[in-house]
Each structure stands twice: as structure tokens, then as C-alpha cells.
Amino acid sequence: MTDAFGRAIRDHHRGDRTGPLRQGDGEETRDHPIEAFYFDEFDPESDPGSWLASRLDGPLVDLGAGAGRHALAFQQRFETVAVEPSPALVETMRDRGVADAREGDMFALRDAFERDRFASALAIGTQAGLAGSMRGLSAFLGDLAFVTTPGATAVVDCYAPAHPEAAALLGYREDPTPGLAHRVMWFAYEGERDPTLQFRLFSPDRLREAAVGTGWEIEAIDHEGTGEGPHYRAALRKR
């Protein structure tokens, strides 16, 4: 299985990167900004970091943890388990000092963790959109409810399809259903290309709809900490 995305980030961390990490949709490509996205230090005391930190407690599961940017900060406060499907990113996190970095699938949580294992969950990077559909998102939230305690919290992020700037996202695809869209893209490094990713974009209202019956409700939607574009963060709590 290819891991161009993870290898490029690992090589960047080790000073061995031989070329750019390319992000593309068809013939349209661009260099992916590795340093800014994965290695800028996260400060939970600063704004917007404080909004995120105030929503989380331990034990925490960090899903799609990347190079461990958030895990490194939060493990100083409470137990943090960082999960990534990329072996190279798990190596990177361990190299950087993440205490508990594991290879795993955020869409197979019941297979990896027991009931009530975590008090909080974090999925920052819009990877919840890889659930693929409203039904898939509901299933993910249901599994997340299984592995978290009563009263648990979670923070996820996404792009709002109705935002005027959403159509400018690389790989954006319209959807006739209000509050939904698609994003299709691939990553390539050193001549190796990963399988194409298809993200579902959910509006906050669609996220609320998907949460019905899963045990989660949305407490807050944050745009201030994400800039002026279509990106938003959602804070959830288990009822």
C-alpha cells in the first residue's frame, strides 16, 4: 500500500525530503505546505488554541493525528492516544516524542478500543469527511460515542459548502443537496501517488442532522479561530 503523504512528512521532519509533496485533482496540482500544516507549534494557551483546549479533557484520542502537533501539547496535560493510518506518520510522531502513537483506522474505533475508553476526541484536518456520506458520518459518530465516556466531548472540523469561497477549494465538487458537497484529491511524492481521496463536505446543519441518534449534540460552531474562509470547527458533547 502506498504512503506518499506520510513519507513526505516523515522525510521533511528528518531533513531527508527530496522533493515537494504534490496535491492534485486531475491536471491541477500544487505543493502541499508541510511545515505550516504539520509542524507549527500548537499553543493551547493562545487564541485560537484556547478555544480548542477548553473543549477537551483526558484521556483524549487524537484521530488523524498527522505529525503529532496537537498530541505533543495535550499529552503534557493528560493521557493522549494519537491514531494515524500512515505507518510513516506514526514513526514521525514517535520520533517527535508522542508518547502513545498508534497505527489505526478512525472509522474502525470499536475494533481498536473498549467502551468508555476516552473522555474526549479530536479529529482536526477535515478527515471526518472521509466518512463519505451522511450515513457514514452518523456511523462514525456512533462509534465515537461507543469509545467515549458519558458526558464526553469532541471537536471535529469541516468546510461549509455554502460559503462563497468553498468552490475555490482544490477538488471541489458541487452537490444538488443543500448543505453537502464533495472534495476529490490525491497526494504524490517521489513518483509515488496515493489513492484518490473523496471527502464529503457537511454544513453545520448537516453535521447536526448526522448526529441525531448517535448520542452527540453540537454545543458550538467556531469560525473565529479558522479564518474568514469556509473552514469551521464544531464542538460536540455526549448527552
SERO-4910 file (N, C-alpha, C, O; in steps of 0.05 Angstrom, whole numbers):
BEGIN
 pado doro    nc1    nc2    nc3   cac1   cac2   cac3    cc1    cc2    cc3    oc1    oc2    oc3
  Met    A     17    -24      0      0      0      0     18     25      0     37     26     15
  Thr    A     11     44    -17     27     68    -19     23     86      6      3     85     19
  Asp    A     43    102     12     42    121     34     58    146     27     75    155     42
  Ala    A     53    157      3     67    180     -6     64    204     13     83    218     20
  Phe    A     40    208     22     33    230     40     50    228     66     64    246     74
  Gly    A     48    205     79     63    201    104     93    202    101    107    214    118
  Arg    A    103    190     79    132    190     75    143    218     71    165    225     81
  Ala    A    128    235     56    138    262     51    140    278     77    159    292     82
  Ile    A    120    274     95    121    289    120    143    277    138    157    293    152
  Arg    A    146    251    139    168    239    154    195    248    144    212    256    160
  Asp    A    199    248    118    224    256    107    230    286    112    252    294    118
  His    A    209    302    112    212    331    118    222    334    147    241    349    152
  His    A    210    319    165    218    320    193    247    312    197    261    324    213
  Arg    A    256    292    182    283    281    185    303    296    169    327    290    169
  Gly    A    294    316    153    313    330    136    321    315    111    341    322     99
  Asp    A    305    295    103    312    278     80    293    282     57    295    267     37
  Arg    A    276    301     58    256    304     36    270    312     10    286    330      9
  Thr    A    264    297    -11    278    301    -37    262    317    -57    271    323    -79
  Gly    A    237    324    -50    220    339    -69    195    347    -55    191    341    -31
  Pro    A    177    361    -69    152    371    -56    132    348    -53    133    328    -67
  Leu    A    114    352    -34     90    335    -32     70    349    -50     61    371    -44
  Arg    A     62    335    -71     43    347    -91     15    338    -83      9    315    -76
  Gln    A     -3    357    -86    -32    354    -80    -46    360   -106    -42    381   -118
  Gly    A    -64    342   -115    -76    347   -141   -104    337   -145   -114    321   -130
  Asp    A   -116    348   -166   -142    339   -176   -141    340   -206   -141    361   -218
  Gly    A   -139    316   -218   -135    315   -247   -109    328   -255    -88    320   -245
  Glu    A   -110    348   -273    -86    361   -282    -78    385   -263    -56    395   -266
  Glu    A    -95    393   -246    -89    415   -228    -73    405   -204    -83    387   -190
  Thr    A    -50    416   -199    -33    408   -177    -22    432   -163    -21    454   -174
  Arg    A    -13    427   -138      1    448   -123     18    434   -102     14    411    -95
  Asp    A     37    449    -91     54    439    -69     38    441    -43     26    462    -37
  His    A     38    420    -28     25    420     -2     43    432     19     66    424     21
  Pro    A     33    451     35     50    465     54     56    449     80     42    453    100
  Ile    A     75    432     79     80    413    101     87    428    127     75    422    148
  Glu    A    106    446    126    115    459    151     93    473    165     89    469    189
  Ala    A     77    489    151     56    504    163     34    487    174     23    492    196
  Phe    A     27    465    160      4    449    168     11    429    190     -7    422    206
  Tyr    A     35    419    191     41    397    209     62    402    231     64    387    250
  Phe    A     78    423    228    100    427    246     99    454    261    116    458    279
  Asp    A     81    472    255     78    496    271     69    487    299     51    471    302
  Glu    A     82    498    319     75    490    347     47    498    354     38    521    349
  Phe    A     32    480    366      6    486    376      7    496    405     18    482    422
  Asp    A     -3    519    410     -3    531    437    -31    531    448    -48    547    440
  Pro    A    -37    513    467    -65    512    478    -72    536    495    -95    539    503
  Glu    A    -53    553    502    -58    577    518    -65    601    501    -76    621    511
  Ser    A    -59    600    475    -64    623    458    -91    621    444   -104    600    445
  Asp    A    -99    643    432   -123    643    416   -114    640    387    -98    655    378
  Pro    A   -124    620    372   -148    604    376   -144    577    391   -163    562    395
  Gly    A   -119    571    400   -114    546    413   -131    542    438   -138    520    445
  Ser    A   -136    564    453   -151    562    478   -179    552    474   -190    538    491
  Trp    A   -192    560    451   -219    550    446   -219    520    444   -237    507    455
  Leu    A   -199    509    430   -198    480    427   -191    467    454   -204    447    461
  Ala    A   -172    477    468   -163    465    493   -186    465    514   -188    447    530
  Ser    A   -202    486    514   -224    488    533   -245    467    529   -262    462    547
  Arg    A   -245    455    505   -266    435    499   -258    406    504   -274    388    501
  Leu    A   -233    402    512   -222    375    513   -212    368    541   -204    386    556
  Asp    A   -213    342    547   -203    332    573   -191    304    567   -193    294    545
  Gly    A   -178    293    587   -166    267    583   -180    245    598   -195    249    617
  Pro    A   -176    220    589   -159    212    566   -171    222    539   -195    223    536
  Leu    A   -153    230    521   -160    241    495   -151    222    473   -129    212    474
  Val    A   -168    219    453   -159    205    428   -158    225    406   -177    239    400
  Asp    A   -134    227    394   -129    246    372   -129    230    346   -111    214    341
  Leu    A   -150    234    330   -155    217    306   -145    231    281   -152    254    276
  Gly    A   -129    217    266   -115    230    243    -96    251    253    -96    274    245
  Ala    A    -78    242    271    -61    260    287    -38    272    271    -24    290    282
  Gly    A    -34    264    246    -14    276    230     14    272    241     23    249    245
  Ala    A     29    294    245     56    292    256     56    296    286     77    299    298
  Gly    A     32    297    298     31    299    327     30    327    338     35    331    362
  Arg    A     22    346    322     22    374    330      5    378    355     14    391    374
  His    A    -19    368    355    -37    371    379    -30    352    401    -30    359    424
  Ala    A    -23    327    394    -17    307    414      6    315    431      6    311    456
  Leu    A     27    328    420     50    336    435     42    356    457     54    356    479
  Ala    A     24    373    451     15    393    471     -3    381    492      0    386    515
  Phe    A    -23    366    483    -43    355    502    -32    334    520    -42    330    542
  Gln    A    -11    319    511     -1    298    528     14    309    553     19    295    572
  Gln    A     20    335    552     31    349    575     10    353    597     16    358    620
  Arg    A    -16    351    589    -38    356    608    -52    331    617    -60    329    640
  Phe    A    -54    311    599    -69    287    605    -62    265    585    -50    271    564
  Glu    A    -70    241    591    -64    219    573    -75    224    545    -99    232    542
  Thr    A    -59    221    525    -67    226    497    -58    203    480    -35    195    480
  Val    A    -77    191    465    -71    170    446    -74    181    418    -96    191    411
  Ala    A    -53    180    402    -53    191    375    -55    169    355    -40    150    355
  Val    A    -75    171    337    -81    149    318    -77    160    289    -87    181    283
  Glu    A    -63    144    273    -58    151    245    -58    125    228    -47    105    237
  Pro    A    -70    125    204    -68    101    187    -41     99    173    -35     77    163
  Ser    A    -25    120    173      0    120    158     23    111    176     29    123    197
  Pro    A     37     89    169     60     79    185     81    100    187     94    103    208
  Ala    A     86    115    165    107    135    166    100    158    185    118    169    198
  Leu    A     75    165    187     67    186    206     68    177    235     75    192    253
  Val    A     62    151    239     66    140    266     95    141    274    102    149    296
  Glu    A    113    134    256    142    137    260    149    166    267    165    171    286
  Thr    A    139    184    252    144    213    256    136    222    283    151    235    297
  Met    A    112    214    291    102    222    318    120    211    340    126    225    359
  Arg    A    128    186    337    145    175    357    172    188    358    183    193    379
  Asp    A    183    195    334    208    210    333    206    237    347    225    246    359
  Arg    A    183    249    345    179    276    356    172    275    386    170    296    399
  Gly    A    168    251    397    163    249    426    134    244    434    127    247    457
  Val    A    116    237    415     89    230    422     90    203    438    101    184    427
  Ala    A     80    203    461     83    180    479     68    156    471     77    133    474
  Asp    A     44    160    459     27    137    451     16    142    423     -6    153    420
  Ala    A     32    135    403     24    138    375     19    111    364     36     93    366
  Arg    A     -4    107    352    -12     81    342    -22     82    314    -35    101    305
  Glu    A    -17     61    299    -28     58    272    -56     47    275    -61     27    288
  Gly    A    -75     61    262   -103     52    264   -121     68    246   -113     87    233
  Asp    A   -146     59    244   -166     70    227   -188     83    244   -201     71    260
  Met    A   -192    109    240   -211    124    256   -240    115    250   -258    122    265
  Phe    A   -244    100    229   -270     90    222   -274     61    231   -292     47    221
  Ala    A   -256     51    248   -259     24    260   -252     26    289   -237      9    300
  Leu    A   -264     45    303   -257     50    331   -266     27    350   -252     21    369
  Arg    A   -288     15    344   -297     -7    361   -278    -31    361   -277    -46    380
  Asp    A   -264    -34    339   -244    -56    337   -219    -50    353   -204    -68    360
  Ala    A   -214    -24    358   -188    -16    370   -190    -10    400   -170    -13    414
  Phe    A   -213     -1    409   -215      9    436   -241     -2    450   -261     -7    436
  Glu    A   -239     -5    476   -262    -14    491   -282      9    496   -276     32    491
  Arg    A   -305      2    505   -326     22    511   -316     41    533   -302     32    551
  Asp    A   -323     66    531   -318     87    551   -288     91    555   -279     98    578
  Arg    A   -272     87    535   -242     89    538   -233    118    542   -214    123    556
  Phe    A   -246    137    528   -236    165    527   -257    185    537   -281    180    536
  Ala    A   -247    207    548   -264    229    557   -268    249    535   -287    265    536
  Ser    A   -250    250    516   -252    269    494   -240    257    468   -225    238    469
  Ala    A   -248    269    446   -237    261    420   -232    286    403   -247    306    405
  Leu    A   -212    284    387   -204    306    369   -200    295    341   -186    275    337
  Ala    A   -212    307    321   -208    299    293   -206    325    277   -226    333    264
  Ile    A   -182    337    277   -177    362    263   -161    356    238   -140    343    240
  Gly    A   -170    366    216   -157    361    190   -177    354    169   -170    346    146
  Thr    A   -203    358    175   -226    352    158   -229    323    151   -243    316    132
  Gln    A   -214    305    165   -215    277    158   -242    263    164   -247    241    154
  Ala    A   -258    276    181   -285    264    185   -301    263    159   -319    247    156
  Gly    A   -294    281    140   -306    280    114   -301    255     98   -315    249     79
  Leu    A   -281    239    106   -275    214     93   -296    193    100   -295    171     89
  Ala    A   -315    200    118   -337    182    123   -354    177     98   -367    156     95
  Gly    A   -353    196     79   -364    192     52   -393    198     48   -401    202     25
  Ser    A   -409    198     69   -438    202     65   -450    210     92   -436    208    113
  Met    A   -474    219     92   -488    225    117   -490    200    134   -486    201    159
  Arg    A   -496    177    122   -498    152    137   -471    145    148   -469    136    171
  Gly    A   -450    149    133   -423    143    142   -415    161    165   -402    152    184
  Leu    A   -422    186    164   -416    205    185   -431    197    211   -419    198    232
  Ser    A   -456    190    208   -471    181    232   -459    156    244   -457    154    268
  Ala    A   -450    137    227   -437    113    237   -411    120    252   -406    108    273
  Phe    A   -395    138    241   -371    147    255   -377    159    282   -364    152    302
  Leu    A   -397    177    283   -404    189    308   -415    168    328   -410    170    352
  Gly    A   -429    149    318   -439    127    336   -416    111    347   -416    104    371
  Asp    A   -396    105    331   -372     90    341   -357    107    360   -346     97    380
  Leu    A   -355    133    355   -341    151    373   -355    153    400   -342    155    421
  Ala    A   -382    151    400   -397    151    425   -391    125    440   -390    126    465
  Phe    A   -387    103    427   -381     78    440   -355     79    456   -354     69    478
  Val    A   -335     92    445   -308     91    458   -304    115    476   -282    118    487
  Thr    A   -324    132    480   -322    154    499   -341    152    522   -362    139    520
  Thr    A   -335    166    543   -350    164    568   -375    181    567   -378    198    549
  Pro    A   -394    176    585   -418    194    587   -408    222    592   -390    227    608
  Gly    A   -420    242    578   -412    269    581   -387    277    566   -376    299    570
  Ala    A   -377    259    549   -352    264    535   -355    287    515   -378    295    508
  Thr    A   -333    298    507   -332    320    487   -316    311    463   -300    293    464
  Ala    A   -321    325    441   -306    320    416   -305    346    400   -323    362    401
  Val    A   -284    348    384   -282    371    366   -274    360    338   -255    345    336
  Val    A   -290    367    318   -284    359    290   -285    384    273   -295    405    282
  Asp    A   -274    383    249   -275    406    232   -283    397    203   -282    374    196
  Cys    A   -291    417    188   -301    412    161   -301    438    145   -294    459    156
  Tyr    A   -309    437    120   -314    460    103   -344    464     98   -357    444     92
  Ala    A   -354    488    101   -382    493     97   -387    497     67   -377    517     55
  Pro    A   -402    480     54   -405    481     25   -418    507     15   -412    516     -8
  Ala    A   -435    520     31   -448    544     22   -431    569     23   -439    590     13
  His    A   -408    568     36   -391    591     38   -382    600     10   -375    583     -6
  Pro    A   -381    626      4   -374    635    -23   -346    625    -32   -342    623    -57
  Glu    A   -328    620    -14   -301    612    -22   -298    581    -24   -276    572    -31
  Ala    A   -318    566    -17   -315    537    -17   -309    526    -45   -293    507    -48
  Ala    A   -321    538    -66   -317    528    -93   -289    531   -102   -281    518   -122
  Ala    A   -273    548    -89   -245    552    -96   -226    530    -85   -203    529    -92
  Leu    A   -237    513    -67   -220    492    -56   -211    472    -78   -227    466    -96
  Leu    A   -186    464    -77   -177    444    -96   -195    419    -94   -199    408    -73
  Gly    A   -204    410   -117   -220    385   -118   -249    389   -111   -264    369   -108
  Tyr    A   -259    413   -108   -287    418   -100   -306    408   -121   -302    412   -145
  Arg    A   -327    394   -112   -349    385   -130   -376    393   -117   -380    389    -94
  Glu    A   -393    405   -133   -419    412   -123   -436    388   -118   -431    366   -129
  Asp    A   -457    391   -102   -477    370    -97   -504    384    -98   -507    406    -87
  Pro    A   -524    372   -110   -550    384   -111   -564    386    -84   -583    401    -81
  Thr    A   -555    370    -65   -568    370    -38   -557    393    -22   -533    396    -18
  Pro    A   -575    410    -11   -566    433      5   -549    424     29   -555    404     42
  Gly    A   -527    439     33   -510    433     56   -490    411     52   -476    403     70
  Leu    A   -488    400     27   -469    379     21   -453    386     -3   -462    401    -21
  Ala    A   -428    376     -5   -411    378    -28   -391    356    -27   -390    341     -7
  His    A   -373    354    -47   -352    335    -47   -325    349    -51   -324    372    -60
  Arg    A   -304    336    -43   -277    345    -49   -260    321    -57   -259    302    -41
  Val    A   -248    322    -80   -233    299    -91   -204    307    -95   -199    327   -109
  Met    A   -185    292    -85   -157    299    -89   -139    276    -83   -147    256    -71
  Trp    A   -114    278    -92    -94    258    -87    -68    271    -79    -64    295    -82
  Phe    A    -49    255    -67    -23    265    -59     -2    247    -73     -6    223    -76
  Ala    A     20    260    -80     42    245    -93     69    256    -83     72    279    -77
  Tyr    A     88    237    -82    115    244    -72    135    224    -84    130    200    -83
  Glu    A    157    234    -95    178    218   -106    167    198   -127    176    175   -127
  Gly    A    149    206   -143    138    189   -164    117    169   -154    106    154   -171
  Glu    A    111    169   -129     90    151   -118     65    167   -112     67    189   -100
  Arg    A     42    157   -121     17    171   -117     -2    154   -100     -6    130   -106
  Asp    A    -13    166    -80    -32    152    -62    -59    150    -77    -64    165    -95
  Pro    A    -76    132    -68   -103    130    -79   -118    157    -76   -113    172    -56
  Thr    A   -136    163    -94   -151    188    -93   -170    187    -69   -183    167    -63
  Leu    A   -170    210    -55   -187    213    -31   -213    228    -39   -212    247    -54
  Gln    A   -235    219    -28   -260    233    -33   -272    241     -6   -280    224     11
  Phe    A   -273    267     -1   -284    278     23   -312    287     18   -319    297     -3
  Arg    A   -329    284     38   -355    296     39   -353    322     54   -342    322     76
  Leu    A   -364    343     44   -365    369     58   -393    371     70   -413    369     56
  Phe    A   -395    376     96   -420    378    111   -423    406    122   -405    416    135
  Ser    A   -446    419    119   -451    444    132   -456    438    162   -461    415    169
  Pro    A   -454    458    179   -461    453    208   -488    441    212   -492    424    229
  Asp    A   -508    449    196   -535    437    199   -535    408    191   -549    392    204
  Arg    A   -520    401    171   -518    372    163   -504    356    184   -511    333    189
  Leu    A   -484    368    197   -470    354    219   -489    350    242   -489    328    254
  Arg    A   -505    370    248   -526    366    269   -545    343    262   -552    327    279
  Glu    A   -553    342    237   -571    321    228   -558    294    230   -571    275    240
  Ala    A   -533    292    223   -519    266    224   -516    257    253   -514    233    259
  Ala    A   -515    276    272   -510    269    300   -535    258    314   -534    246    335
  Val    A   -559    263    302   -584    254    314   -583    223    318   -578    208    299
  Gly    A   -589    214    342   -589    186    348   -562    173    354   -561    150    360
  Thr    A   -541    189    353   -514    178    359   -505    183    388   -485    172    396
  Gly    A   -520    199    402   -512    206    429   -498    233    431   -493    243    453
  Trp    A   -491    245    408   -477    271    408   -496    294    401   -516    290    386
  Glu    A   -491    317    412   -504    342    403   -483    363    400   -462    363    413
  Ile    A   -487    382    382   -468    403    377   -472    425    397   -494    436    400
  Glu    A   -451    432    412   -452    454    431   -444    481    419   -455    501    427
  Ala    A   -425    480    401   -415    506    390   -403    502    363   -391    481    357
  Ile    A   -406    522    346   -392    523    320   -374    547    320   -382    569    327
  Asp    A   -349    542    313   -329    564    314   -318    570    286   -309    553    272
  His    A   -321    595    278   -309    605    254   -286    624    260   -268    628    243
  Glu    A   -286    637    284   -266    657    290   -238    646    289   -220    659    280
  Gly    A   -234    622    299   -207    610    301   -198    597    275   -176    586    274
  Thr    A   -215    598    254   -208    585    229   -205    604    206   -201    595    183
  Gly    A   -207    630    211   -203    649    189   -229    657    176   -251    650    186
  Glu    A   -227    671    154   -251    681    140   -263    662    119   -283    668    108
  Gly    A   -250    640    115   -258    621     94   -280    602    102   -294    607    122
  Pro    A   -284    581     88   -306    562     93   -300    542    116   -318    527    124
  His    A   -276    542    126   -269    523    147   -282    529    173   -283    553    181
  Tyr    A   -293    509    187   -304    514    214   -298    490    232   -292    468    222
  Arg    A   -299    495    258   -296    474    278   -322    471    293   -336    490    298
  Ala    A   -328    446    301   -352    440    315   -345    426    342   -331    406    342
  Ala    A   -356    436    364   -353    424    390   -377    408    396   -400    418    394
  Leu    A   -374    383    403   -396    365    408   -394    355    437   -373    353    449
  Arg    A   -417    348    448   -418    335    475   -438    312    474   -459    314    462
  Lys    A   -431    290    488   -449    268    491   -470    274    512   -465    284    534
  Arg    A   -495    269    504   -517    273    523   -518    252    544   -535    252    562
***
